[in-house]
Amino acid sequence: MTWSQNYDPLGNLILSSLVAALPVVVLLGLLAFWHVRAQLAALAGLLVAALIAVFVYHMPAHLAGMAALNGAVFGLFPIGWIVLNAMFVYNLSVETGQFAVLQRQVAGVSGDRRIQALLIAFSFGAFIEGAAGFGAPVAITGALMIGLGFKPLEAAKLALIGNTAPVAFGSLGTPLTTLADITGLDLHKLSSMVGRQLPLFSLIVPFWLVAAQAGWRGMVGVWPACLATGLSFGLMQFVMSNCHGPWLVDIVSAVASMMVLILLMKVWKPGDVEEEPRARASSPGAWKAWLPWVFLTSLVFLWGMPQVKSGLNQLFNLEVEVPMLHRAVERMPPVVPHAELEKAVLKLNLASATGTAALLAGLLAGFCLGLGPMRIARLYAVTVWRLRVSLLTISLMLALGYVTRYSGTDTTLGLMMASTGVFFPFFSPIIGWLGVALTGSDTSSNVLFGNLQQVTAAQLGLSPVHMAAANSSGGVMGKMIDAQSIVVASTATGGHPGSPDAGTVLRSVFWHSVILAVLMGLLVAAQSFWMPWLVLK
């Protein structure tokens, strides 16, 4: 037996949308205003979503339950698996004393915290996003900044804001390759179109990042560094996305921006503050401080290469069809051109998971730094224990997202925005923003709304490539407020005096996300109506 989704169960799209928004309102409200613990807020949101799915959308209860279970498992693997092992690498670096050495070396580039934020939160975070994606960039850069002396809330906020511009090309271009598969649109055109939207924001985000950290005057004091970082990243983002494809955009752009910023620091320094003396990084054995991170980035990059991933999948791939849920939910027009059954398959391939690459990086670094097996095992057990509540929270958050996805409540919200007619180019990236805020993934948002964007564009006489690309570009602005990222940021900066809870982190970045999403909507609308020469058909 199959169940067909009904996107307007109340017979009025506005009323249906108001009801569909309740799980998100409950979740964000409890986090942001009532300071409820993240795991309890997620559980409350999940219960509301399940009740609406069953009693308003008339989804069979067993399907709602299996959707929640499917999301919970996905929250643990691969999301939780990545976060756990990324934090293990960080804890290992701290345990061996190498993180203090690394701290002095990064400070050797510049003693100015604003420059350090650009280097780590924006450029290095983009590199990790390009290689791994999911929660890895926020977890790693947040932990790095804490080690450099950033306040926990500041580190969490900067890690989230910095992880915006690269998201559409993250995980070796996975969001766009998935979007091309879902819509049947040309991958190179989608890559090129996103590459004509995001570079402007890649230029803006470094300025935005430092302004959020140090205020307007603080940003003006390092504007040459912001300009050099953003311009080099945005330029390479445009060139790679338009001339090569989506696979290496973030990797190349991040390396270029890091090199440009480091070179700039050799000939220029901020004049508005007295910098602390730069640490010398030439002491014998200083290179060892980079071992955990070199192993991490190298193995994560290697694991993400299509040839390696394909080979590991052939050897170890285990796909399990979710009982009672696989091909039991039917997606309906106009979200898809024709009714189709939703797949629900758990891909339990431990070998090819990014988190496994991070685990191997930690093990290799531990042995190279002289730790014995028992000490490494003890450190890993301590990491698991510290993250137990956070892993539970991530699992609950993803369970909530999967219930809204399979019940169709999130699609109701998307259809409401798609009904805006002539204003649709503005709302097109807002739909992507909503999708990422709900699902925690630009890839999932493209799966959820890619066909909706394409169908609506065709009905309104707009470019399907442009609107589908806008879904992915707008989605990057929702990355900083999705529940998964908020919990990861809170986890990565936890365990210190003054560490923020998830609600505090959410409040610190919410309006940044909204304003950037609105600006993306204005850009896409301007491209549609006043810059058609930029739009690919």
PABARO-885256 format. One record per residue (C-alpha): residue number from 1; x negated, y, z. Coordinates in steps of 0.2 Angstrom, whole numbers. Layout:
REM residues N
ATOM  keti      u      v      w
ATOM   NUM      X      Y      Z
...
REM end
This chain:
REM residues 537
ATOM  keti      u      v      w
ATOM     1      0      0      0
ATOM     2     -6     17     -4
ATOM     3     -1     34      3
ATOM     4      0     50     -9
ATOM     5     -6     66     -2
ATOM     6      7     80     -1
ATOM     7     -1     97      0
ATOM     8     15    107      4
ATOM     9     25     96     16
ATOM    10     35    111     23
ATOM    11     41    116      6
ATOM    12     33    133      8
ATOM    13     14    135      4
ATOM    14     12    149     17
ATOM    15     20    139     31
ATOM    16     11    124     26
ATOM    17     -6    133     26
ATOM    18     -2    141     43
ATOM    19      1    123     50
ATOM    20    -14    116     41
ATOM    21    -26    129     49
ATOM    22    -21    125     67
ATOM    23    -35    112     69
ATOM    24    -48    124     64
ATOM    25    -40    138     75
ATOM    26    -40    127     90
ATOM    27    -58    121     88
ATOM    28    -65    139     85
ATOM    29    -54    147     97
ATOM    30    -59    135    111
ATOM    31    -77    137    107
ATOM    32    -78    156    104
ATOM    33    -66    163    116
ATOM    34    -62    150    130
ATOM    35    -80    144    131
ATOM    36    -75    125    131
ATOM    37    -88    113    130
ATOM    38    -92    108    111
ATOM    39    -87     90    113
ATOM    40    -71     94    122
ATOM    41    -66    107    109
ATOM    42    -70     95     95
ATOM    43    -59     82    103
ATOM    44    -45     94    105
ATOM    45    -47     99     87
ATOM    46    -47     81     82
ATOM    47    -31     77     91
ATOM    48    -22     92     83
ATOM    49    -28     87     66
ATOM    50    -22     69     69
ATOM    51     -5     75     75
ATOM    52     -2     86     60
ATOM    53     -8     73     48
ATOM    54      4     60     55
ATOM    55     20     71     60
ATOM    56     19     85     47
ATOM    57     10     77     32
ATOM    58     17     60     36
ATOM    59      1     51     34
ATOM    60      2     33     41
ATOM    61     -6     33     58
ATOM    62    -18     19     54
ATOM    63    -25     29     39
ATOM    64    -27     44     50
ATOM    65    -36     33     63
ATOM    66    -48     25     50
ATOM    67    -52     42     43
ATOM    68    -57     48     60
ATOM    69    -67     33     63
ATOM    70    -76     35     46
ATOM    71    -80     52     50
ATOM    72    -87     48     67
ATOM    73    -98     35     60
ATOM    74   -104     47     46
ATOM    75   -108     59     60
ATOM    76   -120     47     68
ATOM    77   -127     41     52
ATOM    78   -135     49     43
ATOM    79   -132     66     51
ATOM    80   -135     62     69
ATOM    81   -150     50     63
ATOM    82   -158     65     55
ATOM    83   -156     77     70
ATOM    84   -162     63     82
ATOM    85   -178     60     73
ATOM    86   -182     78     68
ATOM    87   -181     82     87
ATOM    88   -192     67     90
ATOM    89   -206     74     79
ATOM    90   -204     91     88
ATOM    91   -205     82    106
ATOM    92   -220     72    100
ATOM    93   -229     88     95
ATOM    94   -225     96    112
ATOM    95   -230     80    121
ATOM    96   -247     79    113
ATOM    97   -251     98    116
ATOM    98   -252    101     97
ATOM    99   -237    112     97
ATOM   100   -246    125    107
ATOM   101   -261    124     94
ATOM   102   -248    126     80
ATOM   103   -240    141     89
ATOM   104   -257    150     89
ATOM   105   -260    146     71
ATOM   106   -243    153     65
ATOM   107   -246    168     76
ATOM   108   -262    170     67
ATOM   109   -253    174     51
ATOM   110   -245    188     61
ATOM   111   -241    192     79
ATOM   112   -225    201     74
ATOM   113   -210    191     78
ATOM   114   -201    198     63
ATOM   115   -214    191     51
ATOM   116   -213    174     60
ATOM   117   -195    174     58
ATOM   118   -196    177     39
ATOM   119   -210    163     38
ATOM   120   -201    150     48
ATOM   121   -182    153     48
ATOM   122   -181    158     29
ATOM   123   -196    151     19
ATOM   124   -200    135     29
ATOM   125   -182    132     32
ATOM   126   -178    133     14
ATOM   127   -192    120     10
ATOM   128   -185    108     23
ATOM   129   -167    111     15
ATOM   130   -174    108     -2
ATOM   131   -182     91      4
ATOM   132   -169     85     16
ATOM   133   -154     96     19
ATOM   134   -140     91     32
ATOM   135   -145     97     49
ATOM   136   -164     95     47
ATOM   137   -168    113     43
ATOM   138   -159    121     57
ATOM   139   -165    108     70
ATOM   140   -184    110     64
ATOM   141   -185    128     62
ATOM   142   -175    131     78
ATOM   143   -187    120     88
ATOM   144   -202    128     80
ATOM   145   -196    146     85
ATOM   146   -193    141    103
ATOM   147   -210    134    104
ATOM   148   -217    151     97
ATOM   149   -208    160    112
ATOM   150   -192    165    103
ATOM   151   -177    166    115
ATOM   152   -166    151    113
ATOM   153   -150    161    106
ATOM   154   -161    171     95
ATOM   155   -169    155     88
ATOM   156   -153    147     85
ATOM   157   -145    163     76
ATOM   158   -160    165     65
ATOM   159   -161    147     60
ATOM   160   -143    147     55
ATOM   161   -144    164     45
ATOM   162   -160    159     37
ATOM   163   -152    143     31
ATOM   164   -140    151     19
ATOM   165   -148    155      2
ATOM   166   -156    138     -2
ATOM   167   -141    127      3
ATOM   168   -133    125    -15
ATOM   169   -149    117    -21
ATOM   170   -153    107     -5
ATOM   171   -158     89     -4
ATOM   172   -166     90    -21
ATOM   173   -150     98    -29
ATOM   174   -138     85    -22
ATOM   175   -123     98    -20
ATOM   176   -124    102    -39
ATOM   177   -127     85    -46
ATOM   178   -112     79    -36
ATOM   179   -102     94    -42
ATOM   180   -106     89    -60
ATOM   181   -101     71    -57
ATOM   182    -85     76    -49
ATOM   183    -80     89    -63
ATOM   184    -88     82    -78
ATOM   185    -96     99    -81
ATOM   186   -113    101    -88
ATOM   187   -126    100    -74
ATOM   188   -138    112    -82
ATOM   189   -125    125    -84
ATOM   190   -119    124    -66
ATOM   191   -137    125    -60
ATOM   192   -140    141    -71
ATOM   193   -123    149    -65
ATOM   194   -127    146    -47
ATOM   195   -145    153    -51
ATOM   196   -136    169    -57
ATOM   197   -127    171    -41
ATOM   198   -138    166    -27
ATOM   199   -154    176    -31
ATOM   200   -146    192    -26
ATOM   201   -142    185     -9
ATOM   202   -160    177     -8
ATOM   203   -166    195     -9
ATOM   204   -154    202      4
ATOM   205   -155    188     17
ATOM   206   -173    192     23
ATOM   207   -167    210     26
ATOM   208   -151    203     34
ATOM   209   -161    191     45
ATOM   210   -173    204     52
ATOM   211   -159    216     55
ATOM   212   -150    203     65
ATOM   213   -165    200     75
ATOM   214   -172    217     78
ATOM   215   -159    230     72
ATOM   216   -159    242     57
ATOM   217   -175    251     63
ATOM   218   -184    235     66
ATOM   219   -180    229     49
ATOM   220   -186    246     41
ATOM   221   -202    243     49
ATOM   222   -206    227     40
ATOM   223   -196    231     24
ATOM   224   -211    227     12
ATOM   225   -212    209     20
ATOM   226   -193    207     18
ATOM   227   -194    213      0
ATOM   228   -209    202     -4
ATOM   229   -201    186      4
ATOM   230   -184    189     -4
ATOM   231   -190    194    -21
ATOM   232   -202    180    -23
ATOM   233   -189    167    -18
ATOM   234   -175    174    -28
ATOM   235   -186    176    -44
ATOM   236   -192    158    -43
ATOM   237   -174    152    -39
ATOM   238   -168    160    -55
ATOM   239   -182    154    -65
ATOM   240   -181    136    -59
ATOM   241   -162    135    -59
ATOM   242   -160    141    -77
ATOM   243   -176    134    -85
ATOM   244   -178    117    -76
ATOM   245   -163    112    -66
ATOM   246   -157    110    -48
ATOM   247   -169     97    -41
ATOM   248   -184    107    -36
ATOM   249   -177    125    -35
ATOM   250   -179    126    -16
ATOM   251   -195    118    -15
ATOM   252   -204    129    -27
ATOM   253   -195    145    -21
ATOM   254   -200    141     -3
ATOM   255   -218    138     -7
ATOM   256   -219    154    -17
ATOM   257   -211    165     -4
ATOM   258   -223    157     10
ATOM   259   -238    160     -1
ATOM   260   -233    178     -5
ATOM   261   -229    182     13
ATOM   262   -246    175     19
ATOM   263   -255    185      6
ATOM   264   -246    201     10
ATOM   265   -251    199     28
ATOM   266   -269    199     23
ATOM   267   -268    216     16
ATOM   268   -254    224     26
ATOM   269   -247    224     43
ATOM   270   -232    233     51
ATOM   271   -236    250     57
ATOM   272   -221    252     69
ATOM   273   -228    241     83
ATOM   274   -245    236     90
ATOM   275   -248    218     85
ATOM   276   -255    206     98
ATOM   277   -272    200     93
ATOM   278   -271    187     80
ATOM   279   -277    170     85
ATOM   280   -291    161     76
ATOM   281   -286    145     69
ATOM   282   -304    139     65
ATOM   283   -307    129     81
ATOM   284   -312    111     78
ATOM   285   -298     99     76
ATOM   286   -285    113     74
ATOM   287   -279    104     58
ATOM   288   -271     90     69
ATOM   289   -257    102     75
ATOM   290   -250    101     57
ATOM   291   -250     82     56
ATOM   292   -232     79     63
ATOM   293   -226     92     51
ATOM   294   -236     87     36
ATOM   295   -230     69     38
ATOM   296   -212     75     40
ATOM   297   -212     86     25
ATOM   298   -221     74     14
ATOM   299   -211     58     19
ATOM   300   -194     68     18
ATOM   301   -199     74      1
ATOM   302   -205     57     -5
ATOM   303   -188     49      2
ATOM   304   -178     62     -8
ATOM   305   -186     58    -25
ATOM   306   -173     49    -36
ATOM   307   -185     35    -40
ATOM   308   -190     31    -22
ATOM   309   -172     33    -16
ATOM   310   -166     22    -30
ATOM   311   -179      9    -27
ATOM   312   -175      8     -8
ATOM   313   -156      7    -12
ATOM   314   -159     -8    -23
ATOM   315   -169    -17     -9
ATOM   316   -159    -12      6
ATOM   317   -142     -4      1
ATOM   318   -127    -10     11
ATOM   319   -110     -2      6
ATOM   320    -95     -7     17
ATOM   321    -78     -2     11
ATOM   322    -69      6     26
ATOM   323    -55     -6     30
ATOM   324    -37      0     27
ATOM   325    -44     17     21
ATOM   326    -54     13      5
ATOM   327    -43     17    -10
ATOM   328    -27     19      1
ATOM   329    -26     38     -1
ATOM   330    -20     45    -17
ATOM   331    -26     63    -22
ATOM   332    -14     72    -32
ATOM   333    -13     86    -45
ATOM   334    -17    100    -46
ATOM   335    -33     96    -36
ATOM   336    -37     82    -49
ATOM   337    -31     81    -67
ATOM   338    -23     65    -63
ATOM   339    -18     55    -48
ATOM   340    -33     45    -41
ATOM   341    -37     34    -26
ATOM   342    -49     41    -14
ATOM   343    -64     30    -10
ATOM   344    -70     27      8
ATOM   345    -87     18      8
ATOM   346    -99     18     22
ATOM   347   -117     18     15
ATOM   348   -127      9     28
ATOM   349   -145     10     20
ATOM   350   -156     14     35
ATOM   351   -172     12     24
ATOM   352   -168     27     12
ATOM   353   -160     39     25
ATOM   354   -169     55     27
ATOM   355   -169     52     46
ATOM   356   -179     36     44
ATOM   357   -193     46     35
ATOM   358   -193     58     50
ATOM   359   -195     43     61
ATOM   360   -209     36     52
ATOM   361   -217     53     51
ATOM   362   -216     54     70
ATOM   363   -223     36     72
ATOM   364   -238     40     61
ATOM   365   -241     57     69
ATOM   366   -240     49     86
ATOM   367   -253     35     82
ATOM   368   -265     48     73
ATOM   369   -264     59     89
ATOM   370   -269     45    100
ATOM   371   -252     40    108
ATOM   372   -250     21    112
ATOM   373   -234     11    108
ATOM   374   -227     12    125
ATOM   375   -229     31    127
ATOM   376   -221     33    110
ATOM   377   -206     22    114
ATOM   378   -204     31    131
ATOM   379   -204     48    122
ATOM   380   -191     42    109
ATOM   381   -180     35    123
ATOM   382   -181     52    132
ATOM   383   -176     61    115
ATOM   384   -161     49    113
ATOM   385   -155     52    131
ATOM   386   -157     71    129
ATOM   387   -147     71    113
ATOM   388   -133     59    119
ATOM   389   -119     73    121
ATOM   390   -124     82    106
ATOM   391   -123     66     95
ATOM   392   -106     63    102
ATOM   393   -101     80     98
ATOM   394   -107     79     80
ATOM   395    -98     63     78
ATOM   396    -82     71     84
ATOM   397    -84     86     73
ATOM   398    -86     75     58
ATOM   399    -71     64     63
ATOM   400    -61     80     63
ATOM   401    -67     85     46
ATOM   402    -63     68     38
ATOM   403    -45     68     45
ATOM   404    -42     85     37
ATOM   405    -50     79     21
ATOM   406    -40     63     19
ATOM   407    -23     70     26
ATOM   408    -25     85     13
ATOM   409    -23     99     26
ATOM   410    -39    107     20
ATOM   411    -33    106      2
ATOM   412    -17    115      7
ATOM   413    -28    130     13
ATOM   414    -38    129     -4
ATOM   415    -22    129    -14
ATOM   416    -16    144     -4
ATOM   417    -31    154    -10
ATOM   418    -30    147    -28
ATOM   419    -12    154    -29
ATOM   420    -19    172    -29
ATOM   421    -19    174    -48
ATOM   422    -29    188    -54
ATOM   423    -38    189    -38
ATOM   424    -44    171    -39
ATOM   425    -62    176    -44
ATOM   426    -64    184    -27
ATOM   427    -56    170    -18
ATOM   428    -65    156    -28
ATOM   429    -81    157    -17
ATOM   430    -71    159     -1
ATOM   431    -63    142     -5
ATOM   432    -81    135     -5
ATOM   433    -85    144     11
ATOM   434    -69    136     19
ATOM   435    -74    119     12
ATOM   436    -92    120     20
ATOM   437    -85    127     36
ATOM   438    -73    113     37
ATOM   439    -84     98     31
ATOM   440   -102    105     36
ATOM   441   -108    101     19
ATOM   442   -109    110      2
ATOM   443   -109     93     -6
ATOM   444    -93     88      3
ATOM   445    -85    105     -1
ATOM   446    -89    103    -20
ATOM   447    -81     85    -19
ATOM   448    -66     93    -10
ATOM   449    -63    108    -21
ATOM   450    -73    106    -37
ATOM   451    -59    100    -47
ATOM   452    -47    112    -40
ATOM   453    -58    126    -45
ATOM   454    -60    119    -63
ATOM   455    -41    116    -65
ATOM   456    -36    134    -58
ATOM   457    -49    142    -69
ATOM   458    -42    134    -85
ATOM   459    -24    139    -80
ATOM   460    -30    157    -77
ATOM   461    -41    158    -93
ATOM   462    -57    159    -83
ATOM   463    -74    150    -85
ATOM   464    -73    133    -76
ATOM   465    -92    133    -75
ATOM   466    -91    150    -67
ATOM   467    -78    145    -54
ATOM   468    -85    128    -50
ATOM   469   -102    136    -47
ATOM   470    -94    150    -36
ATOM   471    -87    136    -25
ATOM   472   -105    130    -22
ATOM   473   -112    148    -20
ATOM   474    -99    153     -8
ATOM   475   -101    137      2
ATOM   476   -118    142      7
ATOM   477   -111    156     17
ATOM   478   -101    144     27
ATOM   479   -116    134     32
ATOM   480   -120    144     47
ATOM   481   -103    142     55
ATOM   482    -98    124     52
ATOM   483    -97    114     67
ATOM   484   -111    102     63
ATOM   485   -123    116     61
ATOM   486   -118    125     76
ATOM   487   -120    110     87
ATOM   488   -137    106     79
ATOM   489   -143    123     82
ATOM   490   -137    122    100
ATOM   491   -146    106    102
ATOM   492   -162    111     94
ATOM   493   -163    126    106
ATOM   494   -157    117    121
ATOM   495   -166    112    137
ATOM   496   -173    129    140
ATOM   497   -168    143    152
ATOM   498   -155    153    144
ATOM   499   -151    140    131
ATOM   500   -134    144    122
ATOM   501   -119    133    121
ATOM   502   -111    130    104
ATOM   503    -98    144    107
ATOM   504   -111    157    110
ATOM   505   -120    152     95
ATOM   506   -104    152     85
ATOM   507   -100    170     91
ATOM   508   -118    176     87
ATOM   509   -116    171     68
ATOM   510    -98    171     64
ATOM   511    -96    189     57
ATOM   512   -113    187     47
ATOM   513   -105    172     38
ATOM   514    -88    181     35
ATOM   515    -97    197     28
ATOM   516   -109    187     17
ATOM   517    -94    177     10
ATOM   518    -84    193      6
ATOM   519   -100    200     -3
ATOM   520   -101    184    -13
ATOM   521    -83    185    -18
ATOM   522    -86    203    -24
ATOM   523   -101    197    -34
ATOM   524    -91    183    -43
ATOM   525    -76    195    -46
ATOM   526    -88    208    -54
ATOM   527    -96    194    -65
ATOM   528    -79    189    -71
ATOM   529    -72    206    -75
ATOM   530    -87    218    -78
ATOM   531   -102    206    -82
ATOM   532    -95    193    -93
ATOM   533   -112    192   -102
ATOM   534   -119    183    -86
ATOM   535   -105    170    -86
ATOM   536   -108    153    -94
ATOM   537    -92    145   -102
REM end
